[in-house]
């Protein structure tokens, strides 16, 4: 199914909002690889989106306990519950 122009325009508008929102936004996949890193994250981390895309997030944030972080993500991905 091909997207219509108005759907494409809405998608670009949404992406622009997500890129420029004044809060850090990182989207990761189930392998913990970064898929999206917004401008706020670039400005506050010093790492460009292109540099971090497809990297494992725990490799970048080594101060976060890896086991704890993975446990919280498993809770979210598998059980769809809010991590405490």
URWO-V897615 format. One record per residue. N is the residue number from 0. RES is the residue in one letter. OMEGA is omega in whole degrees, -180 to 180 (* if undefined). D_CENTER is the distance of its C-alpha to the mean C-alpha in Angstrom with 2 decimals. Layout:
N/RES/OMEGA/D_CENTER + N/RES/OMEGA/D_CENTER
This chain:
0/X/180/26.61 + 1/X/177/26.13 + 2/X/175/24.14 + 3/X/-176/26.43 + 4/X/-178/26.09 + 5/X/176/25.29 + 6/X/178/22.36 + 7/X/179/21.04 + 8/X/179/21.68 + 9/X/178/19.81 + 10/X/178/16.72 + 11/X/178/16.99 + 12/X/178/17.62 + 13/X/179/14.57 + 14/X/178/12.36 + 15/X/176/14.52 + 16/X/-179/14.05 + 17/X/179/10.26 + 18/X/-171/10.76 + 19/X/179/13.62 + 20/X/-174/13.09 + 21/X/176/14.54 + 22/X/-180/11.94 + 23/X/179/8.95 + 24/X/179/5.66 + 25/X/176/2.40 + 26/X/178/1.54 + 27/X/177/4.56 + 28/X/-177/8.03 + 29/X/176/11.26 + 30/X/-180/12.18 + 31/X/178/9.41 + 32/X/-178/8.58 + 33/X/178/5.61 + 34/X/-180/5.60 + 35/X/-177/4.32 + 36/X/-171/5.45 + 37/X/-176/7.91 + 38/X/178/11.57 + 39/X/179/11.83 + 40/X/177/9.80 + 41/X/-176/12.06 + 42/X/-175/15.05 + 43/X/179/14.73 + 44/X/-176/13.73 + 45/X/-180/15.92 + 46/X/180/13.62 + 47/X/179/13.08 + 48/X/-180/10.16 + 49/X/-180/12.71 + 50/X/-174/13.50 + 51/X/-178/10.31 + 52/X/-180/9.15 + 53/X/173/10.31 + 54/X/177/11.07 + 55/X/-173/11.02 + 56/X/180/9.22 + 57/X/174/12.62 + 58/X/180/14.38 + 59/X/-178/12.92 + 60/X/-175/13.42 + 61/X/179/16.82 + 62/X/176/18.13 + 63/X/180/16.15 + 64/X/-174/18.43 + 65/X/-179/17.06 + 66/X/179/19.13 + 67/X/-178/18.26 + 68/X/179/14.48 + 69/X/178/14.99 + 70/X/179/17.47 + 71/X/179/15.25 + 72/X/177/12.64 + 73/X/177/15.72 + 74/X/-179/17.01 + 75/X/-175/14.12 + 76/X/-174/13.90 + 77/X/-172/17.69 + 78/X/180/19.23 + 79/X/177/16.93 + 80/X/-180/18.13 + 81/X/178/16.80 + 82/X/180/16.54 + 83/X/*/19.27
